[in-house]
Amino acid sequence: MSERDRINLDASRYDQSTFFGRLRHFMEITDWRLCFKSDKDLDDAKELLTKYRKREEPPGTSEEEVWQAKRIYESAFHPDSGEKQNVIGRMSFQVPGGMILTGAMLTFYKSTPAIIFWQWANQSFNALVNFTNRNAKSPLTKEQMGIAYVSATGAALVTALGLKKGLTKSKSTLLQRFVPFAAVAAANCVNIPFMRQNEIKNGICVVTENGKEVTESKVAAMKGISQVVVSRIFMAAPGMTILPVVMERLEKQSWLVRNPRLNAPFQTFACGVILTAMVPIACSLYDQKCSMKSATLAKFEAQAYLKLQENCPETPEYVYFNKGL
């Protein structure tokens, strides 16, 4: 491979400044098939990229092989720390994990014990996902993680059980079907900020366009976290709002009345189909390398801006940070 054709491993294959460029990127790294890659496959991909950076890749290595290795690597290793992520916490596991949990929440929305169990299971899953995809430069204590987990689970249960009780006398069973989505949305608004509370308290690392660390910013943390919250709710919304309407009609059909056991498998499969599309779309709403004007730092964080000026005599117009997923 000539010097001119060498791949920049620090940049995406696709233009990340556009939605469709980000969509193509996340369609590759959130592909649910990647979560079944063996540790050997992951380590081989990492090794090839390491050798490629040193210009020591095996003779005959094609450009496509390097891109494939990069895709596999980014699906399983944290962008900040480079550590191999827990399988369940990877974004490539969102479809298999999410379809089971979402399908169950939508199916068993009438039973109080089932609501408690599946909301707890969903928040346990979300807590692991949020912890796995956090900004790794802001570690949490076990106590903080515990508070985040209990708070999010509590928010989900209070919302779900409260709405269930409030809608019990409602003649509209359709409204009752939307309770799981309300609980999931409420929990996301609690779980993600709590799981990343240190970023809000201490700020996150902010860099220049070429990656030079220049300061820490709490405003950047709040911007990144708010974007992640929106993305997660948007990811869950279609499956948890469209399927209730569909099932309200289908459950009146004779074939499903005769075969009620098909309800759960059908909703689970449908959730999987919807999430296959929604996971990359939701991740693509915002650029993972989030930007912020230096003027915003000057306005809201004087000390952070002074540190930026110390590290960059020629203050850049924009600074950047990893918003997380």
N, C-alpha and C positions, 0 to 999 in steps of 0.2 A: 504494500500500500504506500503510495507516494506521500511525501510530506504535505502536499497540498490537499490530499484527500483524507487526511487523518481526522477522526471524529473528536469533537470536543465533548468529553464525557461529563463535563460540568453543566452542559446545556441540554435541553430537551431536543428530541428529534423534530418536534413541531413548534411552531410559533406560539409561545405562551402568552403573548399579549392579546390574542384573540380567543373568543369562546371556542370556536371550532378547532383551533390548535390545541387548546387544553383538553377538549373532548377526546380528540384522537390519542392524546397522551394518556389520559385516565382510562380510556377503553382498553388500553394495553395493560396497564399495571393493576387495574382492579378486576381483570378477567378472573372469574371464580376458579377456572381450571388451574391457575397458578398456585392456589393454596394447597394443591395436592403434589407439588414438586417436592422431591426428597431433599434431605439435607445435603446430599452429595451434589444434586443439581444446583442448589443454591451456592454451595461452596465453590463449585466449578465455575459458575458465572462470576463470582467475586474474584476468583483467582485469575480468570482471563482478563477482567477489567484492570486488575492490579498490574499484570504483565503488560497490558496495552499501554498503561500510563508510563511504564518504564521503557516502552518500545522493545519489549522482549516477548511479544506474542509469538505463538508458533508460526513457522513459515506457512504461507497459504491461507492464513486467517482472513476470511472475507468480511466486508463491511457489515453484511447482514448478520453474521455470527456475533459481531461486537454489539450491534443494536439489540439482538435477542438477549445477550448476556446482560446488557444494561436494563432491559425490561424486566427480566427475572430478578435481578439484584434490587431494583427499586420497588418491586412488589413485596419484598420480604425484609429489607434492611432499613433502619431508621435514617432519614436524610441528615440528621444532625450528628448522632453518635456513631453511626455505622454499625450498630449492634443488630443482630438478627432478632426480629420481632417474634413474639408469641404468635402461633398460627391463628388462634381465635381473634387476636387483636388486629390482624392485618386487614387492610381494606379489601383485599381479594377474597376475604372470608365473609364479607358483608352479605353477599347473596345467599350462600347456604345457611349461614347463621340467622340472618334476618328473615328469610322466608319461613323458617320453622317457627320462630317466635311471633312474627306478625300474623301468620296463618292461625296460630293457636289463640292469640289475643282476639282476633276477629271472630273465630269460631265459638269460643267459650266466653262470650261477653255477658251472658246471663247469670252465670254461677259465681257467687261471691268467693268461695274457696278457689275457684279457677282463676278469677281475676287477680286475687292476691298472689297466687303462685306464678302466673305468667308475667305479671308486672314485675315481680321480684326477679324472675329469670331474665327478663329483658333488660332491667337496670343493671344486673350483674354483668351481662354481656356488654352493655354500653359503657360501663365503668372500665372494663378491661380494654375496650376499643379506644376510649378517650385517654386512658393512661398510656397505652402503647403508642398513640399518635401525638402525644403532647410535645411541646418544645422541650427537648431533652436537656437543655442547659438550665432548666429551672426545676430541679428535683423536689419531690414531695416527701414528707415524712409519712410513716405508717398511720399516725394519728390523723393527719390531714386527709389521707386517702380514705380512711374509715369514715370521717365526717362527710366527705363528698359522696361516698357510696350510700350512707344512711340517709342523707338529706335528699338525694335524687330518688331513692326508693320510696321514701316517705312522701315526697311531692307527687309521685306517680300514683301511689295508693290513695292518698287523700283526694286527688282529682278524680280518679276512677270510681272509688267507692262513694264519694260525695255526689258526683253526677248520676251514678247508678241509682242512688237513693232518691235524688231529686226528680229523676225521670221515670221512676217506677210507675207512677200513676198516669204517665203520658200515654195517649193512645197511639202515638207514633213509635213503632218499633225501630224505624229508621234512625231516629235521633239517638236511641240507645246504642245503635251500632257504631256511632261516631265517638263514643266514650273512650275507647282504647287510643284513638288518635289524640284526643285532648290530653290524656294522661301522658302519652309519649312526648308530646310537645312541651308540656309543663316540666317534665323531668329533664328534658334536654336543656331547658333554660336554667336548671339548677346544677345538673351533673357536670356539664362542661366547664362553667366558670369555677365551680368548687374544685374540680379535678386539676384545674390550672391556676389555682388561686395565687401561687407563688409568683407567677408571671405578672399578675395584677399588682401584687404587693411590691415586688422588687424590680419589675420591668423585664423586658427580654432584649437579647442582643440585637443591635441594629448595625447594619453594614452598609458600605458604599456599593456601587454597582459592580465593582470588581471583587467584592467579598471582604474588604478590609473592615474589621470590627472597630466601630468608632464610639458607641455609647450604648446605654440601656434606656429603654422607654416603657413606661406604664401605659401611655396612650396607644402605642403600637400593640401592646398585649391586649388591650381592650378591643381594639379594632379587629385583630386577628381572631379573638375568641368570639366576638359577635358574628363574624362572617361564618365561622364554623357552626355556630348555633343555627343560623339561618339555613345553611347547607344541609344540616342533619334533618331539620324539620321538613325542608323541601324534599329531601330524599324519601321520607316516610309518607308524605302527603298523598301522592296519587294512589298507592296501594290501599291506604287506610281510609280514603274518602270515596274512591271509585268503586272498590269491591263491595262496601256495604250497600250501595245502590243496586249493584248487579245482583247480589245475593238476596236482597229484599224481593226481587222479582223471581229469581230462579227457585227459591224455596217454595214458591207456590206452584211450580211445575210438577206434573205428576211423576216424572222419572226420578226427581230428587225426593219427593214425598215418599216414594216406594223404597228409595235407597238412601236414607239419611246419613249412613256412614260415609257416603261420598263427599259430604260437606267439607270436612276437615282436609282431606287430600286435595280436593279441588281448590280450596282457598289457599292452601300452602303452595301448590303448583303455580297458581295465578300470581301470588306474591313474588315467587321466584322469577317469573317472566318480567314482571314490572320492575323489580329491583335490578335485574340485569341491565335494564336501560337507565334506571334512575340513579344508581350508584355513580357511574362516570359522569352523568349529567350534573348531579348535585356537586360533585367534587370540582366540576369545571366552572361553576358559577363565578369563582374568584381565583385569581392567580395565587398559587401556593407561595411564590416569592412576592409577598405583598409589599406595596410601596406606600410611602408617606412623605409629604412635603416637609422639608426642613423648617419651613415657616410655621408649621403646626407645632413642632417641637419648641420653637422660640416662643410661641404664644402660650402653650400649656405647661411646658416643662423647662423652665429656665436653666436648671442645673444640667439637665441632659443636653441641652443645646450648647451650653458653655463647653461641656466635654467634647461635643462634636466639633466645635471650633478649634479646640486644642489639638485634636487629632487630625483635623482637616483644615489647614490654613485657608484653602480655597473651598469654602463651604458648598457642598453639592446641593442642587435644587431638590433632589429626592434621596431618601435613604430607604433601605429594604430590610425585610425580616421574614422568617419562616412562620406563616400563620398556623401551621399544623393542619391536620385533617380531622 
